[in-house]
């Protein structure tokens, strides 16, 4: 007989930590959408898709710009995980 168990966990956070988590998730969503937009525009122009290194280069440019300076508030590893191109068919 197969017995399946499930565990439910809940983080005990402070309002400050919850606000940071909300900010981090918003910033990662922003980076994901920017990389996706770059990939889609390159596909329309019949170019190769972005590789991780190219996306990471764009990320450093975005972080140093005045428009997207809010990305500096997030840990770099969190944003770098979203630099993998969202489109995986490399035909």
N, C-alpha and C positions, 0 to 999 in steps of 0.2 A: 504494500500500500504506500502510495506517495503522499507525504504530508507537506503541504505548502504553508510556509509561514511568511508573514509580512511584518515589517517593523516601520513604525511611523516616527519620524524625528521632527522636532521643531527647535529652531534656533532661539535662544533667549538673547535678544538684542536690546540695545538701548535705542532711543529715538535718533541719536546721532549716527549710530552704526546703520540703522535702517535707511536713513537719508543717504549715506554713502553708497549703500548697495543699490538704491534707486538711481543715483547718479551714475554709478558704474554700468548698470544695465542700459541706461539711456545712451551713454557714450559708446558702448560696444555696439549697440544697434545702429548708431550713426555711422561708425566705421564700417560695419558690415554693408550698410546701404551704399556708402560711397564706393567701396570696392566693387560691389555688384554693379553699380552704375558705370564704373570704369570698364568692367568686363563686358557689359552689354554694348557700350559704345564702341569698344574695340571689335566686337563680333560684327556689328553693323558695318564697320569699315574694312571687314575682311582681314583683320590683323590677328596675331596670336594673342591668346589670353594672358593675363597677368600671372606671373609666378610670385611666390611668396616674397622673394627679395625685392621685386619691384613694388609690391604692395607695402612692404615695410619702409621702403624709401619714401613713398607717398605719405605714409603715416608720420614720418619725421618732419616732412614739409608741412603737413597739416598742423602738427603740434607747435611748430615754430611760427605759424602765421598768426596774424591778429584776428582773423575771422574765426578760426577754429582753436584758439588758445585755451578754450575750456577743456580740451583733451589732456592738458598737462595735469589736471586734477586727478586723473585716473592712473593707476599703476600700469606701467608699460607692458607687463606680461599679459594683462587682461586684454589690452588692445591688440597685441601682437597675435594672440590666438585667433582673432577675427580677420587677420590678414590673409588667411588661406582663401584663394579664389572660390567664390560660391558656386561656380559652374565647373563641374568635374569632367564633362565630356570634352576631351582634348582631341578632336578629330582633325 
